[in-house]
Amino acid sequence: MNNKLLKEGFILIAFGVFQVILFLLQFNPILALVGFPLYVVAVKENFVKRMAISYAISVLILMIIGKSPINFLFLLITFILPICVFLLLQISKTTVMDFATLTAGFLLYQVLVIKAIKVLYKKDEVAQVLSLLKGMFESYFRVIGDDNLSDRLVEFFKLMMPGFVIVEAIVFALFGYYIAKFVANKVGIQKEFLPFSKLFMPKEVTVGVVVFFILSLFPTTVGAFYVVVSNMIIILLLLLFIQSLSLIYAVIEEKINSQFIRGWLFTVLIIFGMQFLILMIFIGFLDLILDFKKRKPKRVEL
């Protein structure tokens, strides 16, 4: 009994302290991914009770270090991802819902974080990124004598920002899913996870790629239609890249038994795949149509 109480107390304190660290480090999403093992353990049982007590611990720590009450409200942002992990492990019954839950969670997390950092730290992260890009472009285009082109490129990236944010949310959701899978299996949480080698995008992705590519040929001016089409193309290209990674990993898994070597090769694959992005996207598109490894499920799965 004492060991159980000690273990419970450790989980509550560790979770509360981690949420404070995440908050103080400006909600870093990579740090949030590091916390996924703790999230999985926290949702194993008594989730609502654990979240409430951990939040109280976090608030107490912020009070001790002299933070104002408005910080307590923004602290709630750090609990979005644990709630998503709870929905993933305890509520979600399909792979589509699993990925939709995590993607929506990371997207909401990022949007609220941008707002929180603006209020708490007086920093506009989007403006900072655009300013950095402008500086890079200006130094390059000044050499070729076209200063205006850098401004136009920055405006273009500003319009594409929603697509980039969604792409980032999808990438974090993918990593979060497989981190949760690993930890859940270790701590004995019963949940059926989809292996990465079996990951197959819905057929709607193929249709979407074709439709939005055709639509991209029509806009002649930068308007709402152009922005929507361009953002959708960015998202669909990422999905095709993931599709190609899944296909190649399926081949690696089939040929190599060692999990360590498979993991090492897959890391190398991602690095080199980024260098040959167009080729990887093309492979992903062909795989969606031809299903080279016959991985396509009878029912649509993400």
C-alpha positions in Angstrom: 0.0 0.0 0.0 2.8 2.4 0.9 4.7 1.6 -2.3 1.5 2.3 -4.3 1.0 5.7 -2.6 4.7 6.5 -3.1 4.4 5.6 -6.8 1.2 7.7 -7.2 2.8 10.7 -5.5 5.9 10.5 -7.7 3.7 10.4 -10.9 1.7 13.4 -9.7 4.7 15.5 -8.7 6.7 14.5 -11.8 3.8 15.4 -14.0 3.2 18.7 -12.3 6.9 19.7 -12.4 7.2 18.7 -16.0 4.2 20.8 -17.0 5.8 23.8 -15.2 9.2 23.2 -17.1 7.3 23.0 -20.4 5.5 26.2 -19.5 8.6 28.1 -18.5 10.4 26.9 -21.7 7.7 28.6 -23.8 5.8 25.4 -24.6 8.5 23.9 -26.7 6.7 21.2 -28.8 9.8 18.9 -29.0 10.0 19.0 -25.2 6.3 18.1 -25.2 7.1 15.0 -27.3 9.8 14.1 -24.7 7.0 14.1 -22.1 4.9 11.6 -24.0 6.1 8.6 -21.9 5.0 10.5 -18.8 1.7 11.3 -20.4 1.1 7.7 -21.2 1.8 6.6 -17.7 -0.4 9.3 -16.3 -3.4 8.3 -18.3 -3.2 4.6 -17.3 -5.6 5.1 -14.4 -7.4 7.8 -12.5 -6.7 10.3 -15.3 -9.0 13.1 -14.3 -7.9 13.0 -10.7 -4.3 12.9 -11.6 -4.7 15.9 -14.0 -6.5 17.9 -11.4 -3.9 17.3 -8.7 -1.0 17.8 -11.1 -2.5 21.1 -12.2 -2.7 22.2 -8.5 0.9 21.3 -8.0 1.9 23.2 -11.1 -0.1 26.3 -10.0 1.5 26.1 -6.5 5.0 26.0 -8.1 4.2 29.1 -10.3 2.9 30.9 -7.2 6.1 30.2 -5.3 8.3 31.6 -8.1 6.1 34.7 -8.3 4.1 34.3 -11.5 0.9 36.3 -11.9 -2.6 34.6 -12.0 -2.9 35.0 -15.8 -0.1 32.4 -16.1 -2.3 29.9 -14.4 -4.7 30.2 -17.3 -2.1 29.7 -20.0 -0.7 26.8 -18.0 -3.8 24.8 -19.1 -2.3 24.7 -22.6 0.2 22.2 -21.4 -2.6 19.8 -20.6 -3.9 19.6 -24.2 -1.6 16.8 -25.2 -2.1 14.6 -22.1 -5.8 14.8 -22.8 -5.2 13.8 -26.4 -3.1 10.8 -25.2 -6.0 9.8 -22.9 -8.4 10.0 -25.9 -6.0 8.0 -28.0 -5.4 5.2 -25.5 -8.8 5.0 -23.8 -11.5 6.3 -26.2 -10.3 6.1 -29.8 -11.2 2.8 -31.6 -9.8 3.4 -35.1 -6.5 4.4 -36.6 -8.1 7.3 -38.4 -9.4 8.7 -35.1 -6.0 8.1 -33.4 -4.1 10.2 -35.9 -7.0 12.8 -36.1 -6.9 13.2 -32.4 -3.2 13.8 -32.1 -3.0 16.0 -35.2 -5.9 18.2 -33.9 -4.3 18.2 -30.5 -0.9 19.4 -31.7 -2.6 21.9 -34.1 -4.6 23.4 -31.2 -1.5 23.3 -29.0 0.6 25.3 -31.5 -2.1 27.9 -32.2 -2.7 28.6 -28.5 1.1 28.6 -27.8 1.6 31.3 -30.5 -1.1 33.4 -28.7 0.3 32.6 -25.2 3.9 33.6 -26.1 2.6 36.9 -27.6 0.7 37.7 -24.4 3.2 36.5 -21.8 6.5 37.2 -23.5 5.5 40.0 -25.9 7.0 38.0 -28.8 5.3 37.4 -32.2 6.8 34.1 -33.3 5.3 34.2 -36.8 6.7 37.7 -37.3 10.1 36.6 -36.1 10.2 33.7 -38.5 9.1 35.9 -41.4 11.7 38.5 -40.4 14.4 35.8 -40.3 13.4 34.6 -43.8 13.4 38.2 -45.1 16.9 38.7 -43.9 18.0 35.5 -45.6 16.3 36.4 -48.8 17.5 40.0 -48.9 21.2 39.0 -48.5 20.8 36.6 -51.4 18.7 38.7 -53.8 20.8 41.8 -53.2 23.6 40.0 -55.0 21.5 39.6 -58.1 20.1 43.1 -57.8 16.4 42.4 -57.1 15.5 43.6 -53.6 11.7 43.5 -54.2 11.7 39.8 -54.8 12.6 39.1 -51.2 9.5 41.0 -50.0 7.3 39.0 -52.4 8.7 35.7 -51.2 8.1 36.7 -47.5 4.5 37.6 -48.3 4.1 34.2 -50.0 5.4 32.4 -47.0 3.1 34.4 -44.8 0.1 33.2 -46.8 1.4 29.6 -46.6 1.9 29.7 -42.8 -1.4 27.8 -42.1 -0.2 24.9 -44.3 3.2 24.9 -42.6 1.6 24.9 -39.1 -0.7 21.9 -40.1 2.3 20.1 -41.6 4.2 20.5 -38.3 1.2 19.3 -36.4 1.0 16.1 -38.6 4.7 15.4 -38.1 4.5 15.8 -34.3 1.4 13.7 -34.2 3.2 10.9 -36.1 6.1 10.9 -33.7 3.8 11.1 -30.8 1.7 8.2 -32.0 4.7 5.8 -32.2 6.2 7.1 -28.9 2.9 6.4 -27.3 2.8 3.0 -28.9 6.3 2.1 -27.5 5.5 3.2 -24.0 2.0 1.8 -23.9 3.3 -1.7 -24.8 6.0 -1.4 -22.1 3.5 -0.4 -19.3 0.9 -3.0 -20.3 -1.8 -0.7 -21.8 -4.0 -2.7 -24.2 -4.3 -0.9 -27.5 -4.0 -1.9 -31.1 -1.5 0.3 -32.9 -0.8 0.4 -36.6 2.8 -0.5 -37.5 4.5 2.2 -39.5 5.2 -0.3 -42.3 1.5 -0.7 -42.7 0.7 3.0 -42.8 -1.4 3.7 -45.9 -3.0 7.0 -46.6 -6.7 7.2 -47.5 -7.6 7.1 -51.2 -8.9 10.6 -50.8 -5.2 11.7 -50.7 -4.7 10.5 -54.2 -7.8 12.3 -55.4 -6.8 15.4 -53.5 -3.4 15.5 -55.0 -4.8 15.3 -58.6 -7.6 17.7 -57.9 -5.5 20.4 -56.2 -2.7 20.1 -58.7 -5.2 20.8 -61.5 -6.8 23.7 -59.5 -3.3 25.2 -59.0 -3.1 25.7 -62.8 -6.1 28.1 -62.7 -5.3 31.0 -60.3 -3.7 34.0 -62.0 -3.7 36.3 -59.0 -3.0 35.8 -55.3 -6.4 35.6 -53.7 -8.3 33.4 -51.3 -8.7 30.6 -53.8 -4.9 30.6 -54.5 -4.1 30.5 -50.8 -6.4 27.6 -50.0 -5.1 25.5 -53.0 -1.5 26.2 -52.2 -1.9 25.3 -48.5 -3.7 22.1 -49.4 -0.9 21.1 -51.8 1.7 21.6 -49.1 -0.3 19.3 -46.7 -0.9 16.7 -49.4 2.8 16.6 -50.4 3.8 15.9 -46.8 1.3 12.9 -46.8 2.9 11.6 -50.0 6.3 11.9 -48.4 5.1 9.9 -45.4 3.6 7.3 -47.7 6.9 6.8 -49.4 8.7 6.5 -46.1 6.2 3.8 -45.0 6.7 1.9 -48.2 10.5 1.9 -48.0 10.4 1.0 -44.3 8.1 -2.0 -45.2 10.9 -3.2 -47.6 13.5 -2.7 -44.9 11.4 -4.6 -42.4 10.9 -7.4 -44.8 14.6 -7.8 -45.6 16.3 -7.1 -42.2 15.5 -8.8 -38.9 17.6 -6.6 -36.6 15.4 -3.9 -35.1 18.5 -1.8 -34.4 19.8 -1.9 -38.0 16.2 -1.2 -39.2 16.0 1.9 -37.0 19.5 3.1 -38.1 18.7 2.6 -41.8 15.3 4.4 -41.4 17.0 7.4 -39.8 19.4 7.5 -42.8 16.4 7.2 -45.1 14.7 10.2 -43.6 17.9 12.3 -43.9 18.5 11.3 -47.5 14.8 11.5 -48.3 14.8 15.2 -47.5 17.5 15.7 -50.1 15.5 13.9 -52.8 12.1 15.3 -51.8 10.5 15.4 -55.2 11.5 11.7 -55.9 10.1 10.6 -52.5 6.8 12.4 -53.2 6.6 10.7 -56.6 7.2 7.3 -55.1 4.5 8.0 -52.5 2.1 8.9 -55.2 2.8 5.8 -57.2 2.4 3.6 -54.1 -1.0 5.1 -53.4 -2.1 4.1 -56.9 -0.3 0.8 -57.3 0.1 -0.4 -53.7 3.5 -2.0 -54.3 3.6 -4.0 -51.0 -0.2 -4.8 -50.9 -0.6 -2.9 -47.7 -3.8 -1.1 -48.5 -6.5 -2.1 -46.0 -10.0 -3.2 -47.1 -11.4 -0.3 -45.2 -9.8 3.1 -45.4 -7.1 3.6 -42.7 -4.7 6.5 -42.1 
